[in-house]
Amino acid sequence: MTRYHNINGEKIAFTADEETARDAEEKAYATELAASQYKFSREGAYPSIQQQLDMQYWDSVNGTTTWKDAIAKVKSDYPKP
């Protein structure tokens, strides 16, 4: 697919070097995005801060590991690449 510059309203095709450079930029961006996708997935999966604090309180009172288990599940469901 040919890409173009828009210079003063005129469409000018990229040179071969510009095409190669743009392809490399897009590949690097896609790689970076994929590598950080787990962060966005985890954000929605973690319990709210209020819920986490409540879990921690009750874990300390009852000697349970509810909070650690919840966090470990999110981390295992959405691992770092």
PyMOL commands that set and color helices and strands:
alter all, ss='L'
color gray80, all
select helices_A, chain A and resi 16-45+49-62+66-77
alter helices_A, ss='H'
color red, helices_A
select strands_A, chain A and resi 4-7+10-13
alter strands_A, ss='S'
color yellow, strands_A
deselect
rebuild
show_as cartoon
